Amino acid sequence: MGQSLVDVNNQISPAASTNDQIEKLEATIKALQHDNAKLQQQLEDSTLELQATVDEFLRSDNERKRLVNDIDEYIRVDLERQRLIKELQAAKRLAEENSRLKSEFLSTMSHELRTPMNAIEGFTSIMLSRMGGVEFNEKTERYITRVNINSKRLLQLINDFLDLSRVESGRLELAYQPFSPVDLAKRWQTEISILAEKKNIDFELILDPHLPETVYGDEEAISKVAINLLGNAIKFTEQGKVSLALSNGGENWQISVTDTGIGIPPHAREYVFEEFRQVDQTSKRKYGGTGLGLAIVHKYTRTMGGTVTLQSEVNIGSTFTVTLPIQTKHESVESKQ
């Protein structure tokens, strides 16, 4: 810093002129003012730095508080998520247990009902065939015929429930045996063509010449799928034809059932494979049925490692295609997947 006033006074001699003293004093004052300005600037800079430090500290403190709040919120959300997961798992276990109990009940009841229904259907068929010299008039025959028809219908319904309950309860055991796809399709043709003739509907069988002569599979399960599809096709077709086509798809083979029936609207294609679902109540009243046929087709096909697809146009017709893996030797479905 510049000279102090004491130093200045000591440097001024009595002989010095007044002007020299004034000039020295002014120079000293200017030096003091310059030093004071520098100190003032340094003070302002230090104040600004201190303020910036305080602001940064406050920002950091606010950020820390925000992070703490975010962590607390995350912990709360995670605990809530874990609670919901546990509730969903418990609800899933309860639903699975209820489904298992329902399937076991349906299976047990179906078995209990099948025995008397088989007896009713069998004895009425014997009576209608006049075996054993049974004699009755025309009116009695109508009654017996009605009992026979309805017992067959009820027996089919019981069988559908039983089939569905077997799959849902995991008790469907597939018996893989060698069979000829061509011979099997011809048996389906013999069985279904009678129903087609009753409705004056043409039935067409199309066989791919490249089909393997023999494949391994559960012939009964595959027949159940095909007969369900063919039965539906004939039921919902008033005129035209129903086609059954078997084709070779390389590693898979396809069963396609095509009809010229009422078709399925787009919104109904999402649920037609669900249990007890039909296109609408009008169809249910007109054509009957419980809505189990396609559910059985879907579940059986999936159990056999296959898929089922649908193409349909309203008032034009529908095509259901079941794709199954070709197994030329006895191997499990899991090994093909």
Buried (B, 14 or more C-beta within 10 A) or exposed (E): EBBEEEEBEEEEEEEEEEEEBEEBBEEBEEEBEEEEEEEEEEEEEEEEEEEEEEEEEEEEEEEEEEEEEEEEEEEEEEEEEEEEEEEEEEEEEEEEEEEEEEBBEBBEBBEEBBEEBEEBBEBBBEBBEEEEEEEEEEEEEEEBEEBBEBBBEBBBBBBBBBBBBBBBBEEBEBEBEBBBBBEBBBBBBEBBBEBBEEEEBBBEBEBBEEBBEBBBBBBEBBBBBBBBBBBBBBBBBEEEBBBBBBBBBEEBBBBBBBBBBBBBEEEBBEEBBEBEBBBEEEBBEEBEBBBBBBBBBBBBBBBBBBBBEBBBEEEEBBBBBBBBBBBEEEEEBEEBE
